[in-house]
Amino acid sequence: MILTRLRLLLELIRFSHTLFALPFALLSALLAWQKKGTFSSGREEVDVAAVDAGSATSFWIEFVGILLCMVFARSAAMAFNRLVDRRFDAANPRTAQRHLPAGLLSAGTVWLFTGCCAAAFLLTTLVFLWATPPNPWPSLLSVPVLLFLGSYSFTKRFTVLAHFWLGASLLLAPLAAWIAILGLTDLVIPLTLGLVVLFWVAGFDIIYACQDAAFDRQAGLRSLPARLGVGPALRVAMACHFVMVVLLAALYVVADPLLGNVYLAAVAVVAVLLVYEHAVVKPSDLTRVNHAFFQVNAVISVGLFVVGLIEVLRGR
């Protein structure tokens, strides 16, 4: 029964969707480790295991800490979102079979899970105090971060900008990963990457919300598709993704010389994938939203991380 309940909880929070934010956090971490790397002979040669401020032990503390913080923070936020929205989920035919409205999990169980994940996140931020040098910023910022993530669950009740609030929540992933390694220094790079994530997430969340435009109007929820209509909302999503590509190009400039030609080629591929995403979702046919939402965006996030890893390994 414990394993079954755990499986249901992981399904509830769509644990597999951690793939959306985690690769960007790890990409930011790669850039931060590069920033701390050794440079010689005018060529940037990076050893992520031997950074100038610490040792391999410090590297592993940072890596494991970032990984666990991402998982626990996202799990707490997603579970809380399901609790807050369970009344709307029950009334929406598309979501009525989710775990809480369908009775597969009780609210008490999900509250307990949310609290455990939140507590685990707060405790995990303390591991950065064992890095070299000790980094207090993750623990100092942990409560504000958790409150901001949780506040997203209420935004559709009062603003059509909820999609951008969600994007800002995921913006925190690369920003927090950078701060966990370098503290509050050189924040232009992670902020640029974070803005990439903000407009990327806002764009695909608008696309996803098109499925519920009619229900949102009826329920009094505020979303761009409910306010503008599906067609105009899809155009806003397209504009968001255009801004995302521009910001990806800007990241190449602000992160110079940490990223190279492989990254630029990846930006072009991302642009093509986004064009495809918008081509398969039409106002008159939303049947391929899940294909665009899950498959294309997973390729984008994981692909950009792999490219960042390639850049590190090739000694940029």
Protein Blocks (a to p, Z undefined) as FASTA:
>chain_A
ZZmmmmmmmmmnommlmmmmmmmmmmmmmmmmmmmmcceehiacddfklcfkbcfklmmm
mmmmmmmmmmmmmmmmmmmmmmmmmmmmmmpmklmmpmklnopacfklmmmmmmmmmmmm
mmmmmmmmmpccddfklmmmmmmmmmmmmmmmmmmmmpcklmmmmmmmmmmmmmmmmmmm
nopghklmmmmmmmmmmmmmmmmmmmmmmmmmmmmmmnopacfklmnopklmmmmmmmmm
mmmmmmmmmmmmmmpckbcfklmmmmmmmmmmmmmmmmmpcfklcklmmmmmmmmmmmmm
mmmmmmmmmmmmnoZZ
